[in-house]
Amino acid sequence: MKLRIFYDSHCPLCLAEMRQLKHHDHDDKIELVNLHDEDFTKRYPNIDPSIANDLLHGQSIESGELLYGLDVTCKAWHLVGKHKWLMMLRWPVVRYIADAFYYFFARYRSRISYLLTGKSHCECTLEKTQINTRQ
């Protein structure tokens, strides 16, 4: 399976995770698409960027199936062979609690980012947010 992830390049935490993910993606199983690309809505008319900005969206490149939230995160890290423990977040009882925490994080990620990094948003141009797969 190959996975397309629609990510927020203006979020320092999101950008950092995507960089780490691509660093480990030696088989190019992950395609990253910046929600803030100028032609985003033209290229992906089925994805509402404002909704995808609030809730992480992913898509199976082969089947077109959409994934959301922690399902995207767990699938992505599984595909690159890292953080195998994340799969327990999809267990039935744990899933409910983990998703509640994820929705809280997603809603307040700018504030959380500020607390952790000192920046609530990236102040960079799109060219600077492009992710180098081998940084």
DRENPA-3360 file (N, C-alpha, C; in nm, 2 decimals, always signed):
BEGIN
1 = MKLRIFYD = +0.08/-0.12/+0.00/+0.00/+0.00/+0.00/+0.09/+0.12/+0.00 ~ +0.04/+0.22/-0.07/+0.10/+0.36/-0.07/+0.00/+0.45/-0.01 ~ +0.05/+0.55/+0.06/-0.04/+0.64/+0.13/-0.01/+0.78/+0.10 ~ -0.11/+0.86/+0.06/-0.10/+1.00/+0.04/-0.15/+1.07/+0.17 ~ -0.07/+1.16/+0.22/-0.11/+1.24/+0.34/-0.12/+1.38/+0.31 ~ -0.24/+1.44/+0.35/-0.26/+1.58/+0.33/-0.23/+1.65/+0.46 ~ -0.12/+1.73/+0.46/-0.07/+1.78/+0.59/-0.07/+1.93/+0.59 ~ -0.07/+1.99/+0.70/-0.06/+2.14/+0.72/+0.08/+2.18/+0.74;
9 = SHCPLCLA = +0.14/+2.24/+0.64/+0.28/+2.29/+0.64/+0.30/+2.41/+0.73 ~ +0.19/+2.47/+0.77/+0.20/+2.59/+0.86/+0.21/+2.55/+1.01 ~ +0.19/+2.42/+1.04/+0.19/+2.38/+1.18/+0.33/+2.32/+1.20 ~ +0.41/+2.38/+1.30/+0.54/+2.33/+1.32/+0.55/+2.18/+1.36 ~ +0.45/+2.14/+1.44/+0.45/+1.99/+1.49/+0.42/+1.90/+1.37 ~ +0.32/+1.94/+1.29/+0.28/+1.86/+1.17/+0.40/+1.85/+1.07 ~ +0.46/+1.96/+1.05/+0.58/+1.96/+0.96/+0.69/+1.88/+1.01 ~ +0.72/+1.88/+1.14/+0.82/+1.80/+1.20/+0.79/+1.65/+1.19;
17 = EMRQLKHH = +0.67/+1.62/+1.21/+0.63/+1.47/+1.20/+0.65/+1.43/+1.05 ~ +0.60/+1.51/+0.96/+0.61/+1.47/+0.82/+0.76/+1.45/+0.78 ~ +0.84/+1.54/+0.83/+0.99/+1.53/+0.80/+1.04/+1.40/+0.85 ~ +1.01/+1.36/+0.97/+1.05/+1.24/+1.03/+1.00/+1.12/+0.96 ~ +0.87/+1.13/+0.92/+0.81/+1.02/+0.85/+0.88/+0.99/+0.71 ~ +0.91/+1.10/+0.64/+0.98/+1.09/+0.51/+1.12/+1.04/+0.53 ~ +1.18/+1.08/+0.64/+1.32/+1.04/+0.67/+1.33/+0.89/+0.67 ~ +1.22/+0.82/+0.73/+1.22/+0.68/+0.74/+1.16/+0.61/+0.62;
25 = DHDDKIEL = +1.11/+0.68/+0.53/+1.03/+0.62/+0.41/+1.13/+0.59/+0.30 ~ +1.21/+0.48/+0.32/+1.31/+0.44/+0.23/+1.25/+0.38/+0.10 ~ +1.13/+0.33/+0.11/+1.06/+0.27/-0.01/+0.96/+0.36/-0.08 ~ +0.96/+0.49/-0.04/+0.87/+0.58/-0.10/+0.72/+0.54/-0.10 ~ +0.68/+0.49/+0.02/+0.54/+0.45/+0.03/+0.45/+0.57/+0.07 ~ +0.51/+0.68/+0.11/+0.43/+0.79/+0.16/+0.45/+0.91/+0.06 ~ +0.33/+0.96/+0.02/+0.33/+1.09/-0.06/+0.27/+1.20/+0.02 ~ +0.34/+1.31/+0.04/+0.29/+1.42/+0.12/+0.24/+1.53/+0.03;
33 = VNLHDEDF = +0.12/+1.58/+0.06/+0.06/+1.69/-0.01/+0.03/+1.80/+0.09 ~ +0.08/+1.91/+0.06/+0.06/+2.03/+0.14/-0.08/+2.09/+0.12 ~ -0.15/+2.10/+0.22/-0.29/+2.16/+0.21/-0.29/+2.30/+0.16 ~ -0.17/+2.37/+0.17/-0.16/+2.51/+0.14/-0.11/+2.53/+0.00 ~ -0.09/+2.42/-0.08/-0.04/+2.44/-0.22/-0.15/+2.52/-0.30 ~ -0.11/+2.61/-0.38/-0.20/+2.69/-0.46/-0.30/+2.61/-0.54 ~ -0.26/+2.50/-0.60/-0.35/+2.42/-0.68/-0.41/+2.31/-0.61 ~ -0.41/+2.31/-0.48/-0.46/+2.20/-0.40/-0.61/+2.16/-0.44;
41 = TKRYPNID = -0.70/+2.25/-0.44/-0.84/+2.22/-0.46/-0.86/+2.17/-0.61 ~ -0.78/+2.22/-0.70/-0.79/+2.17/-0.84/-0.74/+2.03/-0.85 ~ -0.63/+2.00/-0.78/-0.57/+1.86/-0.79/-0.65/+1.76/-0.70 ~ -0.71/+1.81/-0.59/-0.79/+1.71/-0.50/-0.92/+1.77/-0.47 ~ -1.01/+1.78/-0.57/-1.14/+1.84/-0.55/-1.23/+1.76/-0.45 ~ -1.20/+1.64/-0.42/-1.28/+1.56/-0.32/-1.23/+1.59/-0.18 ~ -1.12/+1.66/-0.16/-1.07/+1.69/-0.02/-1.10/+1.84/+0.01 ~ -1.17/+1.87/+0.11/-1.20/+2.01/+0.16/-1.08/+2.04/+0.24;
49 = PSIANDLL = -0.99/+2.14/+0.20/-0.87/+2.17/+0.28/-0.90/+2.22/+0.42 ~ -1.01/+2.29/+0.44/-1.04/+2.34/+0.57/-1.08/+2.23/+0.67 ~ -1.15/+2.13/+0.62/-1.18/+2.01/+0.70/-1.05/+1.93/+0.72 ~ -0.97/+1.91/+0.62/-0.85/+1.84/+0.63/-0.75/+1.91/+0.72 ~ -0.76/+2.04/+0.73/-0.67/+2.11/+0.82/-0.71/+2.09/+0.97 ~ -0.84/+2.06/+0.99/-0.89/+2.03/+1.13/-0.87/+1.88/+1.17 ~ -0.88/+1.80/+1.07/-0.86/+1.65/+1.09/-0.78/+1.59/+0.98 ~ -0.66/+1.54/+1.02/-0.57/+1.48/+0.93/-0.64/+1.38/+0.83;
57 = HGQSIESG = -0.61/+1.40/+0.71/-0.67/+1.31/+0.60/-0.55/+1.24/+0.53 ~ -0.58/+1.12/+0.50/-0.49/+1.03/+0.42/-0.57/+0.96/+0.31 ~ -0.50/+0.91/+0.21/-0.57/+0.84/+0.10/-0.48/+0.73/+0.05 ~ -0.54/+0.61/+0.04/-0.47/+0.50/-0.03/-0.45/+0.54/-0.17 ~ -0.33/+0.54/-0.22/-0.30/+0.58/-0.36/-0.36/+0.47/-0.45 ~ -0.36/+0.35/-0.41/-0.41/+0.24/-0.50/-0.56/+0.24/-0.51 ~ -0.63/+0.24/-0.40/-0.78/+0.23/-0.40/-0.86/+0.36/-0.39 ~ -0.79/+0.47/-0.34/-0.86/+0.59/-0.32/-0.93/+0.60/-0.19;
65 = ELLYGLDV = -0.93/+0.50/-0.11/-0.99/+0.50/+0.02/-0.94/+0.61/+0.11 ~ -1.02/+0.68/+0.18/-0.98/+0.79/+0.27/-0.97/+0.74/+0.41 ~ -0.87/+0.79/+0.48/-0.84/+0.76/+0.62/-0.84/+0.89/+0.69 ~ -0.87/+0.89/+0.82/-0.87/+1.01/+0.90/-0.80/+1.00/+1.03 ~ -0.75/+1.11/+1.08/-0.70/+1.12/+1.22/-0.59/+1.02/+1.25 ~ -0.60/+0.95/+1.36/-0.50/+0.85/+1.40/-0.49/+0.73/+1.31 ~ -0.59/+0.70/+1.23/-0.58/+0.60/+1.13/-0.47/+0.63/+1.03 ~ -0.46/+0.76/+1.00/-0.36/+0.80/+0.90/-0.22/+0.79/+0.97;
73 = TCKAWHLV = -0.21/+0.84/+1.09/-0.08/+0.84/+1.16/-0.03/+0.69/+1.18 ~ -0.12/+0.61/+1.23/-0.08/+0.47/+1.25/-0.04/+0.39/+1.12 ~ -0.12/+0.41/+1.02/-0.09/+0.35/+0.89/+0.04/+0.40/+0.83 ~ +0.07/+0.53/+0.84/+0.19/+0.58/+0.79/+0.31/+0.53/+0.86 ~ +0.31/+0.53/+0.99/+0.43/+0.48/+1.06/+0.44/+0.33/+1.04 ~ +0.33/+0.26/+1.03/+0.34/+0.11/+1.00/+0.40/+0.09/+0.86 ~ +0.37/+0.17/+0.76/+0.42/+0.15/+0.63/+0.57/+0.18/+0.63 ~ +0.63/+0.26/+0.71/+0.77/+0.29/+0.71/+0.84/+0.20/+0.82;
81 = GKHKWLMM = +0.77/+0.11/+0.88/+0.83/+0.02/+0.98/+0.88/+0.07/+1.11 ~ +0.82/+0.18/+1.15/+0.86/+0.25/+1.28/+0.74/+0.27/+1.37 ~ +0.77/+0.28/+1.50/+0.67/+0.31/+1.60/+0.55/+0.21/+1.59 ~ +0.59/+0.08/+1.59/+0.49/-0.03/+1.59/+0.39/-0.02/+1.70 ~ +0.43/+0.03/+1.81/+0.34/+0.04/+1.93/+0.22/+0.13/+1.90 ~ +0.22/+0.21/+1.80/+0.11/+0.30/+1.77/-0.01/+0.21/+1.73 ~ +0.01/+0.09/+1.68/-0.11/+0.01/+1.63/-0.20/-0.02/+1.75 ~ -0.15/-0.02/+1.87/-0.23/-0.05/+1.99/-0.34/+0.06/+2.01;
89 = LRWPVVRY = -0.31/+0.18/+1.95/-0.41/+0.29/+1.96/-0.53/+0.26/+1.87 ~ -0.53/+0.16/+1.79/-0.64/+0.12/+1.71/-0.72/+0.00/+1.78 ~ -0.68/-0.05/+1.89/-0.75/-0.15/+1.96/-0.89/-0.09/+2.00 ~ -0.99/-0.18/+2.00/-1.13/-0.13/+2.02/-1.15/-0.03/+2.14 ~ -1.11/-0.06/+2.26/-1.13/+0.02/+2.38/-1.04/+0.14/+2.38 ~ -0.91/+0.11/+2.34/-0.81/+0.22/+2.34/-0.84/+0.32/+2.23 ~ -0.89/+0.27/+2.12/-0.92/+0.36/+2.01/-1.01/+0.48/+2.05 ~ -1.11/+0.45/+2.12/-1.21/+0.55/+2.17/-1.13/+0.66/+2.25;
97 = IADAFYYF = -1.05/+0.62/+2.34/-0.98/+0.72/+2.42/-0.87/+0.79/+2.34 ~ -0.80/+0.72/+2.26/-0.69/+0.77/+2.18/-0.75/+0.88/+2.08 ~ -0.86/+0.84/+2.02/-0.92/+0.94/+1.92/-0.97/+1.07/+2.00 ~ -1.02/+1.05/+2.12/-1.06/+1.17/+2.19/-0.94/+1.26/+2.22 ~ -0.83/+1.20/+2.26/-0.70/+1.28/+2.28/-0.65/+1.34/+2.15 ~ -0.66/+1.26/+2.04/-0.62/+1.32/+1.91/-0.71/+1.44/+1.87 ~ -0.84/+1.43/+1.88/-0.92/+1.54/+1.85/-0.89/+1.67/+1.93 ~ -0.86/+1.65/+2.06/-0.82/+1.76/+2.14/-0.69/+1.82/+2.09;
105 = FARYRSRI = -0.59/+1.73/+2.06/-0.46/+1.78/+2.01/-0.48/+1.85/+1.88 ~ -0.56/+1.79/+1.79/-0.58/+1.86/+1.66/-0.65/+2.00/+1.67 ~ -0.74/+2.01/+1.76/-0.81/+2.13/+1.78/-0.72/+2.24/+1.84 ~ -0.63/+2.20/+1.93/-0.54/+2.30/+2.00/-0.40/+2.29/+1.96 ~ -0.37/+2.23/+1.84/-0.23/+2.21/+1.80/-0.15/+2.33/+1.79 ~ -0.21/+2.44/+1.75/-0.13/+2.57/+1.75/-0.08/+2.61/+1.88 ~ -0.17/+2.60/+1.98/-0.13/+2.63/+2.12/-0.03/+2.53/+2.18 ~ -0.05/+2.41/+2.15/+0.04/+2.30/+2.19/+0.18/+2.32/+2.13;
113 = SYLLTGKS = +0.17/+2.35/+2.00/+0.30/+2.38/+1.93/+0.37/+2.50/+1.99 ~ +0.30/+2.60/+2.02/+0.37/+2.72/+2.08/+0.43/+2.68/+2.22 ~ +0.36/+2.60/+2.30/+0.42/+2.55/+2.42/+0.55/+2.47/+2.40 ~ +0.55/+2.38/+2.30/+0.66/+2.29/+2.28/+0.77/+2.35/+2.20 ~ +0.74/+2.44/+2.10/+0.84/+2.49/+2.01/+0.87/+2.64/+2.02 ~ +0.77/+2.71/+2.08/+0.78/+2.85/+2.08/+0.72/+2.92/+1.96 ~ +0.67/+2.84/+1.87/+0.60/+2.89/+1.75/+0.47/+2.82/+1.73 ~ +0.36/+2.90/+1.71/+0.23/+2.84/+1.69/+0.21/+2.81/+1.54;
121 = HCECTLEK = +0.28/+2.88/+1.45/+0.27/+2.86/+1.31/+0.41/+2.88/+1.25 ~ +0.43/+2.82/+1.13/+0.55/+2.84/+1.06/+0.54/+2.97/+0.98 ~ +0.64/+3.05/+0.98/+0.64/+3.18/+0.91/+0.72/+3.16/+0.79 ~ +0.71/+3.05/+0.71/+0.79/+3.03/+0.60/+0.71/+3.03/+0.47 ~ +0.78/+3.04/+0.36/+0.71/+3.03/+0.23/+0.69/+2.89/+0.20 ~ +0.61/+2.86/+0.10/+0.58/+2.72/+0.06/+0.71/+2.65/+0.02 ~ +0.80/+2.72/-0.05/+0.92/+2.66/-0.10/+1.01/+2.61/+0.02 ~ +1.01/+2.68/+0.13/+1.09/+2.64/+0.25/+1.02/+2.53/+0.32;
129 = TQINTRQ = +0.89/+2.50/+0.30/+0.83/+2.39/+0.37/+0.83/+2.26/+0.30 ~ +0.89/+2.26/+0.18/+0.90/+2.14/+0.10/+0.98/+2.04/+0.18 ~ +0.94/+1.92/+0.19/+1.01/+1.82/+0.28/+1.11/+1.74/+0.20 ~ +1.23/+1.75/+0.24/+1.34/+1.67/+0.18/+1.34/+1.53/+0.24 ~ +1.33/+1.43/+0.16/+1.31/+1.29/+0.21/+1.43/+1.24/+0.28 ~ +1.55/+1.30/+0.27/+1.67/+1.24/+0.33/+1.74/+1.35/+0.42 ~ +1.66/+1.43/+0.49/+1.73/+1.53/+0.58/+1.78/+1.47/+0.70;
% end
